[in-house]
Amino acid sequence: MADRYSRCVALGLPSVLPGGQPSVGDLIRSPAPSFSFEFFPPKTEEGERQLWQAIRELESLRPSFVSITYGAGGSTRDTTVAVTERIATETTLVAMAHLTAVDHSVAELRNVIGRYASVGVRNVLALRGDPPGDPQAEWVAHPAGFGYAEELVYLIRESGDFCVGVAAFPEKHPRSPDFASDVHYFVRKCRAGAAFAITQFFFDWADWARLRDAVVRQGCDVPIVPGVMPVTNVRQIERFAQLSGAEFPRDLAERLWAVADDPAAVRQIGVEVATALSTRLLAEGAPGIHFITLNRSTATREVWHNLRVGAHV
């Protein structure tokens, strides 16, 4: 029997999930572009202070939703659930939780899904996840767990009224043999029940457009929201690019390294590049922008302001 969310989608009706929050899938499919922010669970008291400062500063921008990442191997499981619950209950924000299959048995995954449901969080981004410790190490499935995100999508959807999203990779997943294979597996995740997708960060709008077009040719109309990371630290972004397989354009790297010791200058370039990328993506039909904030608000707020001014809103 189809769940309430599926019935609403089939009828073209807006859906409110158990717990009272709207489905992220519906928010992304709305006529106006969605703007959303991604945070990660803090590991220290200072990190927690920084996170909540960023959340409060970005809350005033009234984003469509915010997401909370899930540490490799479930290393931040309890903190992720706690932060997501607090956002859902103490702010005006729509909270979406991440969940990864890595190092978890199916029983453990069911437990986390139940914990999310118990605090009213029914929007979940289903990810296979990277190996803990070394993201580039060999990926080994838990003996009682899953080997693919597709299986996790099925599990979440079978667990009740949930809106499920998945990851997308404009430049292909670093473990995929080629782009065509990556598109094939992405479409399978969508057909397992995903209502939307959010991409890994990237720098070339054409990579997103190529992925979008390839997916449409496969008969899949799941909206793909581009993930954009405003650069604020050149060493950090270079490391992230190496780990994720994203191409770090040489001309951008040279500009950033030239001012690497000047944080304000790095942020200015990062805001400029993220604004230009986001503007082009929206012009090409992207359903919204998902900002990867790294728990800081200044650069993201500047990009958001630039986009609003550019749209004359």
GIHUUR-V984784 format. One record per residue. N is the residue number from 0. RES is the residue in three letters. NEAR is the number of other ideal C-beta (glycine too) atoms within 8 Angstrom. Layout:
# GIHUUR-V984784
<<N	RES	NEAR> <N	RES	NEAR>>
This chain:
# GIHUUR-V984784
<<0	MET	2> <1	ALA	5> <2	ASP	10> <3	ARG	8> <4	TYR	14> <5	SER	8> <6	ARG	9> <7	CYS	12> <8	VAL	12> <9	ALA	7> <10	LEU	6> <11	GLY	4> <12	LEU	6> <13	PRO	6> <14	SER	12> <15	VAL	7> <16	LEU	15> <17	PRO	8> <18	GLY	10> <19	GLY	6> <20	GLN	13> <21	PRO	10> <22	SER	15> <23	VAL	15> <24	GLY	13> <25	ASP	13> <26	LEU	12> <27	ILE	13> <28	ARG	8> <29	SER	8> <30	PRO	2> <31	ALA	4> <32	PRO	8> <33	SER	14> <34	PHE	12> <35	SER	15> <36	PHE	12> <37	GLU	13> <38	PHE	14> <39	PHE	10> <40	PRO	12> <41	PRO	11> <42	LYS	6> <43	THR	6> <44	GLU	5> <45	GLU	6> <46	GLY	10> <47	GLU	9> <48	ARG	8> <49	GLN	11> <50	LEU	13> <51	TRP	8> <52	GLN	9> <53	ALA	13> <54	ILE	13> <55	ARG	8> <56	GLU	9> <57	LEU	14> <58	GLU	11> <59	SER	6> <60	LEU	8> <61	ARG	5> <62	PRO	12> <63	SER	11> <64	PHE	13> <65	VAL	15> <66	SER	15> <67	ILE	16> <68	THR	11> <69	TYR	13> <70	GLY	12> <71	ALA	12> <72	GLY	11> <73	GLY	13> <74	SER	7> <75	THR	12> <76	ARG	10> <77	ASP	6> <78	THR	11> <79	THR	15> <80	VAL	13> <81	ALA	8> <82	VAL	13> <83	THR	14> <84	GLU	11> <85	ARG	9> <86	ILE	13> <87	ALA	14> <88	THR	8> <89	GLU	5> <90	THR	9> <91	THR	4> <92	LEU	11> <93	VAL	11> <94	ALA	14> <95	MET	15> <96	ALA	15> <97	HIS	12> <98	LEU	15> <99	THR	12> <100	ALA	18> <101	VAL	14> <102	ASP	8> <103	HIS	12> <104	SER	9> <105	VAL	10> <106	ALA	7> <107	GLU	10> <108	LEU	15> <109	ARG	10> <110	ASN	8> <111	VAL	13> <112	ILE	14> <113	GLY	9> <114	ARG	9> <115	TYR	14> <116	ALA	14> <117	SER	6> <118	VAL	12> <119	GLY	12> <120	VAL	15> <121	ARG	15> <122	ASN	16> <123	VAL	16> <124	LEU	14> <125	ALA	14> <126	LEU	13> <127	ARG	11> <128	GLY	10> <129	ASP	7> <130	PRO	12> <131	PRO	8> <132	GLY	6> <133	ASP	5> <134	PRO	7> <135	GLN	5> <136	ALA	7> <137	GLU	4> <138	TRP	9> <139	VAL	4> <140	ALA	8> <141	HIS	10> <142	PRO	5> <143	ALA	6> <144	GLY	13> <145	PHE	13> <146	GLY	7> <147	TYR	9> <148	ALA	13> <149	GLU	10> <150	GLU	11> <151	LEU	15> <152	VAL	15> <153	TYR	10> <154	LEU	13> <155	ILE	14> <156	ARG	11> <157	GLU	5> <158	SER	10> <159	GLY	7> <160	ASP	8> <161	PHE	15> <162	CYS	15> <163	VAL	13> <164	GLY	15> <165	VAL	16> <166	ALA	10> <167	ALA	11> <168	PHE	14> <169	PRO	13> <170	GLU	9> <171	LYS	11> <172	HIS	8> <173	PRO	8> <174	ARG	4> <175	SER	11> <176	PRO	3> <177	ASP	7> <178	PHE	9> <179	ALA	7> <180	SER	10> <181	ASP	12> <182	VAL	12> <183	HIS	9> <184	TYR	12> <185	PHE	14> <186	VAL	11> <187	ARG	9> <188	LYS	14> <189	CYS	12> <190	ARG	7> <191	ALA	11> <192	GLY	9> <193	ALA	13> <194	ALA	12> <195	PHE	15> <196	ALA	15> <197	ILE	13> <198	THR	16> <199	GLN	11> <200	PHE	11> <201	PHE	13> <202	PHE	10> <203	ASP	9> <204	TRP	10> <205	ALA	6> <206	ASP	10> <207	TRP	16> <208	ALA	9> <209	ARG	10> <210	LEU	15> <211	ARG	10> <212	ASP	8> <213	ALA	11> <214	VAL	14> <215	VAL	9> <216	ARG	6> <217	GLN	9> <218	GLY	5> <219	CYS	9> <220	ASP	5> <221	VAL	10> <222	PRO	10> <223	ILE	15> <224	VAL	16> <225	PRO	14> <226	GLY	13> <227	VAL	14> <228	MET	11> <229	PRO	14> <230	VAL	14> <231	THR	11> <232	ASN	8> <233	VAL	11> <234	ARG	7> <235	GLN	9> <236	ILE	12> <237	GLU	10> <238	ARG	8> <239	PHE	11> <240	ALA	11> <241	GLN	6> <242	LEU	8> <243	SER	9> <244	GLY	9> <245	ALA	11> <246	GLU	8> <247	PHE	10> <248	PRO	8> <249	ARG	6> <250	ASP	6> <251	LEU	11> <252	ALA	11> <253	GLU	8> <254	ARG	9> <255	LEU	14> <256	TRP	8> <257	ALA	6> <258	VAL	10> <259	ALA	9> <260	ASP	3> <261	ASP	7> <262	PRO	7> <263	ALA	6> <264	ALA	8> <265	VAL	15> <266	ARG	14> <267	GLN	8> <268	ILE	13> <269	GLY	13> <270	VAL	13> <271	GLU	8> <272	VAL	12> <273	ALA	14> <274	THR	13> <275	ALA	8> <276	LEU	11> <277	SER	13> <278	THR	10> <279	ARG	9> <280	LEU	13> <281	LEU	11> <282	ALA	6> <283	GLU	9> <284	GLY	6> <285	ALA	12> <286	PRO	10> <287	GLY	11> <288	ILE	15> <289	HIS	14> <290	PHE	15> <291	ILE	9> <292	THR	12> <293	LEU	8> <294	ASN	10> <295	ARG	10> <296	SER	10> <297	THR	7> <298	ALA	14> <299	THR	13> <300	ARG	11> <301	GLU	12> <302	VAL	15> <303	TRP	11> <304	HIS	8> <305	ASN	10> <306	LEU	14> <307	ARG	8> <308	VAL	8> <309	GLY	8> <310	ALA	6> <311	HIS	4> <312	VAL	4>>
